[in-house]
Amino acid sequence: MESATRNQIFRDTTRMNIHDLVRELNANVGTTVVQTMAGVKDRTSPHKWAQPDGPEPRPEVEARLRLGYRVWKTLESAEGRSVALAWLLGSNPRLDEDLPVMYIQQQRTREVLGAADAFVNDLHAA
């Protein structure tokens, strides 16, 4: 993926209203995945956050959601929606066979974005 595209995804993610961001994630990866990314126990939280007048997530949860959106958008723009979802939920050799969605929850930004970039650029493990 080009650096310009990567930077545009970062800018768009940063500027996006959190309610719109969660609504788009809910529609594309599902509320269970959003809940997992966010690291919250309440299964209704993704629905509440997606409402225009709904509550805003705590700052640390918002950071996870923005990271998750950024990773998802990186994959979706290059590979399509179904591949992006499969990547988020599948064991990943670049992440010690762990699930990328868990790396998002743990805010392991460098590792998960690096793995997503490697995937879309078809780079082999170093």
N, C-alpha and C positions, 0 to 999 in steps of 0.2 A: 504494500500500500504506500502510495506517495506520501511524503511528509506534509504536503499541503492538505491532503485529504484528512490525515491524522489530526493536524492542527485545527481544521474546520470542525471535525467531530468534537474535539475538546472545547472549542469556543461555543458551539451550539449547545453542548451539554451544560456548560457553565452558565450560559445565559437563559436556559430554558426554565420556565416556571415549574416548580416542583410538582404541582398538581397535574400539569400537562405531561411531565416526564413520567410520573407514576401511571397515569392513564394509558400512555403509549406502551409502557412496559407490561402492564396488566393485559392489554389487548394482544400483545405479541408473544409474551413468554408465559403468561398466566399468573394468577395471584399467588399460587403456591410457590412458584419460583421467586417472585418478588418478595414474598415473606421470608424465604430462605436467604436471599441476598441481603435483606435488611437486618436479619438476625433478630427478629421479633417473634414472640410467642402467639400474639393475638392474630388469628387468621383473618379477622375483619379489617385489620389496619390498611392493607393495600387498597381496599374499597374506599375507606374513609379518606385516605390521602389523595385519591384520584378525584374526589369531589371538589369543584371550584371553590366552595366555601368551607371545605373540610379542614380538619386540623393539619398542621404541618408536622412532619416527623422531627424528632430530636436531631440536633446537628450531626451527631455521629452516625445516625441512621440515614440522614440525608446524604452524607458523604458516601456511604455504601451504595445507596440508590443511584447516585450520579456516576460512581465507578461502574456499577452494573450496566447502566444505560450506555456508557461509553464503550464498554467491552462489547455489549450486544450490538450497538450501532456499527462498530468496526467490522464485526463479522457479518452482520446482515447486509451492509452496503456492498460487500465483496462477494458474499456467498449465498445470500438469500435467507429468508426467515427460518425455514426448516433446518437448514444446516447450522445456523447460528444457535438455535435452541438445542439441537443435538450436541453441539460443541460445549455449551454451558453445562449440560447435564451428564456428559460422558467422561469416563476416566481419561486422563490426559498424560501422555508420557513426559511432556515438558514440565508437568507439575507433580512429579512423583506418583503418577497414576491416581491422583486425587481429582475431585470434581472442581472445575473452574468456579462454579457458583459458590463453593466454600472459600475459595481464595478471595472472592469478592467480599463475602461476609467478614473475613478476617482482615480486609483492606490490605491485602498483599499486592498492592498496585503494580509495582514493577514486574513481578513474576507473571501476573495474569495478563497484563497488557502485552508483555513480551511474548507470551505464549500465543495470544490472539494474533499479534503481528506476524509471528513466525508461521502460523497456520495460513493466513490470507496471502502471505508472500511465498508459501510453499518452501520454507527453509527447513532443512534437516537438522536434527538435534546436534548440538555442538559437543 
